[in-house]
Structures are given as C-alpha cells and as structure tokens.
Amino acid sequence: MSFGRVDVIVVHYGHKDLTRRCLGALAADTALLRSVTIVDSGSQSPLSVADVRSWCHDRSGSGEFDAGSDVHLISCSDNVGFSAGNNLGLAARLGEGADYYLILNNDAYVAPGSLMGMVQAAETSGAGMVAPAVYSANDTDVVDRFGLTLTRTGAAYDRKFEADGPLLCPSGCAALYRRDVVLALMEDAEGFFDQGFVAYAEDLDVGLRARARGFGVVFAPSAVILHEGGGSFGKGSDLSYSLRHRNTVWAIAKNYSRDLLLRDAPFLLLGQLLALFNAAQAGRFRLFLKSRRDAASLALKLRKEASGRPRFSDRRALDRRLWLSR
C-alpha cells in the first residue's frame, strides 16, 4: 500500500543548535518525506544553504536525506513571526503536489517512523488534521501535549492524555495537515495562519476554521515528537502570556457562529472572570487587562473581515469542563 508524501515546514529564528537537531531527526525518518523547507525569520546570524545541508544527516552520521527528499532555505531580512514564516514556506511548496504538510517547531524532534504514523492515522480515519503524541525532550516520560482542547469558557489547553477533553485540533508545534485543508484555508485573506496573531493560538484559529469547513482531526499515538518548549519567547514570559490570551479571544471572535456565541455567552463571560481571578493570583492583573484591551480593540473587526465564511458551531467539540487547574 502506498502512502502520501509529506512536505515539512520549519521556521527558524536563532537557536541554531535546535534547528540542527530538528533536521537531524527528520533525516532519520525519510520514508514519506518529500521535502524540508527552513524559513529563516530574520536571524541575526542568518543560516546559509551550507549550514542547512550540513545538518541534514541522521544521528549516526551515516547518510543524508534520500534522493526523493529535498531541502530548501527561505531567508527573510526581518523577523516575520511564526505565522507569516509558515505561510511563506507553505506557499513555496504548494505547487509541488505533496499530499500532506507538517508544521514543525525548530525545537521539536520527530522520532523515526512518526511521519508514517501520522499519515496512516490520516488515511485510516479520513481526517484532514493529525495531532501526534508530543513528549518533553528533557524527560521523554512526560507528556507535553496530545493536541489542543477548548473549553466552553473559552480556555484553550494542551491535552495531557488521550481522554483529556475532546481533541479540537493539533498543536502548531507539530501538526500534520492534508493538502485540501491547506488549500482551503490559504484562500482566506489572512492565509493559512493568521499573520496578525504573530505567535500563539494561531493553531487554534486554524483548527476552528478547518472544523467549520467540515475537516476532521485524529490523534496519532504512535507518532512521537520530542519538544523542548519555550524556544521562541521563553516559558511563562510576559510576552507569551499576553499573546496567548489575546489571540485566544481573537480566534473565538473570528470563528464562532452567531448561535454558538449567544448560547455560550454566559460560559465565555465566566471564563473571563475566572481568568481575571487567576491572573490576580499570579501577579499578572495588569498584564491580563492589557491583553484583553488588545483583544477587544480588533475582535469585532476580525469577525467582520471573516464574514461570509463557514463558522464553527459544533458544541460537542468543546470541553464541557468550566476550568482546568493545570
């Protein structure tokens, strides 16, 4: 039985050691690999083609990508961010006919056989999106995330085990999308990823837009990714906190159907109150207020710009828990 081929997109911004390890891991799993595109997002020490090709060997150092795989480098003069960087990589490869596209952080490392695990899960289930099993690179017994779940109160969380809430969509640190999903979302004005999000919750936005169009999602437990985490903004930094909270509000405002917004308005309001309490407890009250002001300033505009598209309305896809303490 033949399986679809995969193009991988990796956005690089500094941390050459991470990107080197990311490419080395991919080189050990080339069975379904068609190409790898590295988007250098304005690094102070820009990557060269020689850098990238020298890193494309497996862990034993015994071989490079096979003849059916190719490696590309796109260099940006400025830091364009995660969303725009991935859009550039996808646009560069869309005309070449891959069956699937793997969005992969440069601090995420694919275990051998994982591309096959994701593609098999997609082709067996018919799902357009695949969430692999992501574990901590520093302790491989610790689950990093099994995809994303979204509560009725509007809080997005990484799933920590298979029954941890309904799987809404894959996490952007490692997400496989079928070609028709990418083509459908690339037709939107913002492209596949919303570049206004910069980073965080852009994967949630993609998931809601794809689910609204009827594309399904599946979890692939046999597809293992090891993730460092915090490589871009630092774990728990003020910037990551602010972007995550602002962008989650934007994703919901853009994509929820009118009926779902009205039905779940009390839960969404409760979620904001709970988040406010949590922020005060964590000493981030002012940061919380700023993120909500930033969110409110464009939420209505984003919703109007997305008018005429399918809207997400499947309440069954939301986690019924009001709040998760972790």
C-alpha positions as CSV (number, residue, x, y, z in Angstrom):
1,M,0.0,0.0,0.0
2,S,1.4,3.4,-0.9
3,F,1.0,6.4,1.4
4,G,1.0,10.2,0.8
5,R,4.3,12.2,0.8
6,V,5.0,14.9,3.3
7,D,6.5,18.4,3.0
8,V,7.9,19.7,6.3
9,I,8.0,23.5,7.1
10,V,10.3,24.7,9.9
11,V,10.6,28.3,11.0
12,H,14.0,29.2,12.3
13,Y,14.8,32.3,14.5
14,G,18.1,31.9,16.3
15,H,19.0,28.7,18.3
16,K,21.0,27.0,15.5
17,D,21.6,24.1,17.8
18,L,17.8,23.4,18.0
19,T,17.3,23.6,14.2
20,R,20.3,21.4,13.7
21,R,18.8,18.7,16.0
22,C,15.4,19.1,14.3
23,L,16.9,18.4,10.9
24,G,19.0,15.6,12.1
25,A,15.9,13.9,13.5
26,L,14.0,14.4,10.2
27,A,16.9,12.8,8.3
28,A,16.4,9.6,10.3
29,D,12.7,9.4,9.2
30,T,12.7,9.9,5.4
31,A,10.3,7.1,4.3
32,L,7.5,9.5,3.4
33,L,9.5,12.8,3.4
34,R,9.3,14.7,0.1
35,S,10.9,18.0,1.2
36,V,12.0,20.2,4.1
37,T,11.7,23.9,3.9
38,I,13.5,26.1,6.5
39,V,12.3,29.6,6.8
40,D,15.0,31.8,8.4
41,S,12.9,34.6,10.0
42,G,15.5,37.4,10.1
43,S,18.1,35.7,12.4
44,Q,20.9,37.9,13.5
45,S,23.2,35.2,12.3
46,P,21.5,34.1,9.1
47,L,21.5,30.5,8.0
48,S,23.3,29.5,4.8
49,V,22.5,26.7,2.4
50,A,25.7,25.1,3.5
51,D,24.6,25.2,7.2
52,V,21.3,23.6,6.4
53,R,22.7,20.9,4.1
54,S,25.5,20.1,6.6
55,W,22.8,19.4,9.3
56,C,20.7,17.1,7.2
57,H,22.3,13.8,8.3
58,D,20.9,11.2,10.6
59,R,22.0,10.7,14.2
60,S,24.7,8.1,13.2
61,G,26.1,10.5,10.6
62,S,25.8,7.7,8.1
63,G,23.6,9.4,5.5
64,E,21.8,12.4,4.3
65,F,18.2,12.8,3.1
66,D,17.3,10.2,0.5
67,A,17.2,11.1,-3.2
68,G,13.4,11.6,-3.1
69,S,13.8,14.4,-0.5
70,D,14.9,17.9,-1.0
71,V,15.9,20.7,1.4
72,H,15.1,24.4,0.8
73,L,16.0,27.6,2.6
74,I,14.0,30.8,2.5
75,S,15.8,33.8,4.1
76,C,13.8,36.8,5.4
77,S,15.5,40.1,6.1
78,D,13.2,40.7,9.1
79,N,11.6,38.5,11.8
80,V,8.2,37.8,10.2
81,G,7.0,35.6,13.1
82,F,5.7,32.1,13.3
83,S,2.5,32.6,11.3
84,A,3.9,34.5,8.3
85,G,7.0,32.3,8.3
86,N,5.0,29.1,7.9
87,N,2.8,30.8,5.3
88,L,5.9,31.6,3.2
89,G,7.0,28.0,3.5
90,L,3.6,26.6,2.6
91,A,3.2,29.0,-0.4
92,A,6.7,28.0,-1.7
93,R,5.8,24.3,-1.7
94,L,2.1,24.2,-2.6
95,G,2.7,24.0,-6.3
96,E,4.8,20.8,-6.0
97,G,2.0,18.4,-5.1
98,A,2.7,17.0,-1.6
99,D,-0.2,15.1,0.0
100,Y,0.5,16.4,3.5
101,Y,2.2,19.3,5.2
102,L,3.9,19.0,8.6
103,I,4.3,22.3,10.5
104,L,7.1,21.7,12.9
105,N,8.8,23.9,15.5
106,N,12.6,24.0,15.3
107,D,12.7,22.7,18.9
108,A,10.6,19.7,18.0
109,Y,12.2,16.4,17.0
110,V,10.5,13.7,15.0
111,A,11.1,10.1,16.2
112,P,11.7,7.5,13.5
113,G,8.5,6.2,12.0
114,S,6.4,9.1,13.1
115,L,5.7,10.6,9.7
116,M,4.3,7.2,8.7
117,G,2.3,7.1,12.0
118,M,0.7,10.4,11.2
119,V,-0.1,9.7,7.6
120,Q,-1.5,6.3,8.4
121,A,-3.8,7.9,11.0
122,A,-5.0,10.4,8.5
123,E,-5.6,7.9,5.7
124,T,-7.3,5.4,8.0
125,S,-9.6,7.9,9.6
126,G,-10.2,10.3,6.7
127,A,-9.2,13.2,9.0
128,G,-7.7,16.3,7.5
129,M,-5.6,17.2,10.6
130,V,-3.4,14.9,12.7
131,A,-2.1,15.6,16.2
132,P,1.0,13.5,17.1
133,A,1.9,12.5,20.6
134,V,4.3,15.2,21.8
135,Y,6.6,14.5,24.8
136,S,9.2,16.5,26.7
137,A,12.6,16.4,25.1
138,N,14.1,16.7,28.5
139,D,12.1,13.8,30.0
140,T,10.5,11.5,27.5
141,D,8.1,10.1,30.0
142,V,6.5,13.4,30.5
143,V,3.6,14.3,28.1
144,D,4.0,17.8,26.6
145,R,0.7,17.8,24.6
146,F,-1.6,15.4,22.7
147,G,-3.2,18.2,20.7
148,L,-5.5,21.0,21.8
149,T,-8.8,21.2,23.6
150,L,-11.0,24.3,24.0
151,T,-13.4,24.6,26.9
152,R,-16.9,26.2,26.7
153,T,-15.5,29.0,28.8
154,G,-13.0,29.9,26.1
155,A,-9.8,28.5,27.5
156,A,-7.5,26.5,25.2
157,Y,-5.4,23.8,26.7
158,D,-2.8,21.2,25.7
159,R,-4.3,17.7,26.3
160,K,-2.2,15.6,28.6
161,F,-3.7,12.2,28.0
162,E,-6.0,10.7,25.3
163,A,-9.2,11.2,27.3
164,D,-8.3,14.7,28.4
165,G,-11.2,16.5,26.8
166,P,-12.2,16.2,23.1
167,L,-9.5,16.8,20.6
168,L,-10.2,20.0,18.8
169,C,-7.1,20.3,16.6
170,P,-3.4,19.7,16.6
171,S,-0.9,22.0,18.3
172,G,1.2,24.1,16.0
173,C,4.4,22.8,17.5
174,A,3.9,19.7,15.4
175,A,0.8,19.4,13.2
176,L,0.1,17.4,10.1
177,Y,-2.5,18.9,7.6
178,R,-3.8,17.3,4.5
179,R,-3.3,19.1,1.2
180,D,-7.0,20.1,0.8
181,V,-7.1,21.6,4.3
182,V,-4.1,23.8,3.4
183,L,-5.6,24.8,0.0
184,A,-9.0,25.7,1.6
185,L,-7.5,27.9,4.3
186,M,-4.9,29.5,2.1
187,E,-7.8,31.1,0.2
188,D,-8.8,33.1,3.3
189,A,-7.5,36.7,3.3
190,E,-5.1,36.1,6.2
191,G,-3.6,32.9,4.6
192,F,-3.3,29.6,6.3
193,F,-2.1,31.0,9.6
194,D,-3.4,34.4,10.6
195,Q,-0.3,36.6,10.5
196,G,-1.8,39.1,12.8
197,F,-1.5,36.6,15.6
198,V,2.3,36.6,15.3
199,A,2.5,33.5,17.6
200,Y,0.3,31.5,19.9
201,A,-3.3,30.4,19.3
202,E,-2.7,30.6,15.5
203,D,-3.1,26.8,15.6
204,L,-6.4,27.1,17.4
205,D,-7.6,29.6,14.8
206,V,-6.6,27.2,12.0
207,G,-8.3,24.3,13.8
208,L,-11.6,26.3,14.2
209,R,-11.5,27.4,10.6
210,A,-10.9,23.8,9.4
211,R,-13.5,22.3,11.7
212,A,-16.0,24.9,10.4
213,R,-15.4,23.6,6.9
214,G,-16.1,20.0,8.0
215,F,-12.5,18.7,8.2
216,G,-11.9,16.2,11.0
217,V,-9.0,15.6,13.3
218,V,-7.4,12.5,14.7
219,F,-4.8,11.7,17.3
220,A,-1.8,9.5,16.3
221,P,-0.3,8.0,19.5
222,S,2.3,6.1,17.5
223,A,3.7,9.3,16.0
224,V,6.1,10.6,18.7
225,I,7.6,14.1,18.8
226,L,10.1,15.4,21.4
227,H,9.6,19.1,22.2
228,E,12.0,21.4,24.1
229,G,9.4,24.2,24.6
230,G,9.8,27.9,25.3
231,G,12.4,28.2,22.5
232,S,10.9,31.4,21.0
233,F,9.7,33.6,23.9
234,G,10.6,31.6,27.0
235,K,8.2,29.6,29.1
236,G,5.8,31.7,31.1
237,S,7.2,35.0,29.7
238,D,5.0,38.1,29.8
239,L,5.0,38.3,26.0
240,S,3.9,34.6,25.6
241,Y,1.2,35.1,28.3
242,S,-0.1,38.3,26.6
243,L,-0.1,36.9,23.1
244,R,-1.8,33.6,24.2
245,H,-4.7,35.3,26.0
246,R,-5.2,38.0,23.3
247,N,-5.1,35.5,20.4
248,T,-7.5,33.0,22.0
249,V,-10.1,35.7,22.2
250,W,-9.5,36.6,18.6
251,A,-9.8,33.0,17.4
252,I,-13.2,32.7,19.1
253,A,-14.4,36.1,17.9
254,K,-13.4,35.3,14.3
255,N,-14.7,31.7,14.1
256,Y,-17.7,31.0,16.4
257,S,-21.1,31.0,14.8
258,R,-23.5,33.6,16.0
259,D,-25.7,30.9,17.6
260,L,-22.8,29.4,19.5
261,L,-21.6,32.8,20.7
262,L,-25.1,33.6,22.0
263,R,-25.6,30.2,23.6
264,D,-22.3,30.1,25.3
265,A,-22.0,33.8,26.2
266,P,-22.6,33.1,29.9
267,F,-19.8,30.5,29.9
268,L,-17.5,32.7,28.0
269,L,-18.1,35.6,30.5
270,L,-17.5,33.2,33.4
271,G,-14.2,32.2,31.7
272,Q,-13.1,35.8,31.6
273,L,-13.9,36.2,35.3
274,L,-12.0,33.0,36.2
275,A,-9.0,34.1,34.1
276,L,-9.1,37.5,35.8
277,F,-9.0,35.8,39.2
278,N,-6.2,33.5,38.1
279,A,-4.2,36.5,36.8
280,A,-4.6,38.4,40.1
281,Q,-3.4,35.3,42.0
282,A,-0.4,35.1,39.7
283,G,0.5,38.8,40.0
284,R,-0.4,39.4,36.4
285,F,-3.5,41.5,36.8
286,R,-2.3,44.5,34.7
287,L,-0.9,42.2,32.0
288,F,-4.3,40.4,31.9
289,L,-6.1,43.7,31.4
290,K,-3.7,44.8,28.7
291,S,-4.1,41.5,26.8
292,R,-7.9,41.9,27.0
293,R,-7.8,45.6,25.8
294,D,-5.6,44.5,22.9
295,A,-8.1,41.6,22.1
296,A,-11.1,43.9,22.3
297,S,-9.6,46.5,20.1
298,L,-9.7,44.3,17.0
299,A,-12.1,41.4,17.8
300,L,-15.1,43.0,16.0
301,K,-13.0,44.0,13.0
302,L,-11.6,40.5,12.7
303,R,-15.1,39.0,12.8
304,K,-16.4,41.3,10.2
305,E,-13.4,40.5,7.9
306,A,-14.2,36.8,8.3
307,S,-17.9,37.3,7.4
308,G,-19.2,35.0,4.7
309,R,-17.1,32.1,5.7
310,P,-18.3,28.9,7.4
311,R,-18.4,29.4,11.2
312,F,-17.6,26.9,13.9
313,S,-20.8,25.7,15.6
314,D,-20.1,22.2,16.9
315,R,-20.7,22.4,20.7
316,R,-19.8,18.7,21.1
317,A,-16.2,19.5,20.1
318,L,-15.8,21.7,23.2
319,D,-14.7,20.5,26.6
320,R,-17.6,20.8,29.0
321,R,-15.4,21.5,32.0
322,L,-15.5,25.1,33.0
323,W,-11.9,25.4,34.0
324,L,-8.7,23.3,34.2
325,S,-6.4,24.0,37.1
326,R,-3.1,22.9,35.5
